[in-house]
Amino acid sequence: MYATIQKWGNSQGLRIPKPLLDALGIHENDRVELRSDHDSITIRKVSAPAHKTLEERLTAYYGKPLDQLEPVEADGEIDWGGAKGDEVW
C-alpha cells in the first residue's frame, strides 16, 4: 500500500487508508506515537491514560497522602490590602 506526503497548512500530511486503520484498530482522535529510525517512521497506537481521582492528583501534588497533611486554618479574616486600580465594590 502506498501513500503520498501532501501539504497540510504549514506542515506536511499523510492520509492513512481506512482499511489499514481498521485492521490496526486505530480510530479518529486516537493518540499515536511516532518514531523515526533512519529511513522509516513507525506509528504505534497509545493506550489512553487512566483517569485519576482528585485524591490521587492531590497526593501526587503534595507528595504524601491527604490524611498525612496538616490542616491550614485561618484565624479570622485575612486583610488583603486596599483596593488598587479601578475595582468597583
URKA-V291550 format. One record per residue. N is the residue number from 1. RES is the residue in one letter. PSI is psi in whole degrees, -180 to 180 (none if undefined). D_FIRST is the distance of its C-alpha to the first C-alpha in whole Angstrom. Layout:
[[N	RES	PSI	D_FIRST] [N	RES	PSI	D_FIRST]]
This chain:
[[1	M	135	0] [2	Y	155	4] [3	A	167	7] [4	T	135	11] [5	I	129	14] [6	Q	159	16] [7	K	136	20] [8	W	94	21] [9	G	-128	25] [10	N	5	26] [11	S	-170	23] [12	Q	146	19] [13	G	160	17] [14	L	125	13] [15	R	126	12] [16	I	125	10] [17	P	142	9] [18	K	-42	12] [19	P	-35	10] [20	L	-44	9] [21	L	-42	12] [22	D	-41	14] [23	A	-31	13] [24	L	-8	14] [25	G	29	17] [26	I	130	17] [27	H	171	19] [28	E	137	20] [29	N	6	23] [30	D	145	22] [31	R	138	22] [32	V	156	20] [33	E	133	21] [34	L	131	19] [35	R	141	20] [36	S	142	19] [37	D	102	20] [38	H	-101	20] [39	D	26	17] [40	S	158	15] [41	I	130	15] [42	T	131	15] [43	I	122	15] [44	R	133	18] [45	K	137	19] [46	V	131	23] [47	S	148	26] [48	A	139	28] [49	P	145	31] [50	A	143	34] [51	H	131	37] [52	K	141	40] [53	T	167	43] [54	L	-40	46] [55	E	-41	48] [56	E	-41	45] [57	R	-42	44] [58	L	-37	48] [59	T	-42	48] [60	A	-38	46] [61	Y	-48	47] [62	Y	-16	51] [63	G	9	50] [64	K	160	52] [65	P	151	52] [66	L	-33	54] [67	D	-8	57] [68	Q	-1	58] [69	L	144	58] [70	E	130	61] [71	P	143	62] [72	V	121	63] [73	E	132	66] [74	A	138	67] [75	D	95	71] [76	G	-149	72] [77	E	155	70] [78	I	128	68] [79	D	112	69] [80	W	7	66] [81	G	176	69] [82	G	171	70] [83	A	143	68] [84	K	137	66] [85	G	-143	65] [86	D	33	65] [87	E	143	64] [88	V	123	66] [89	W	none	68]]
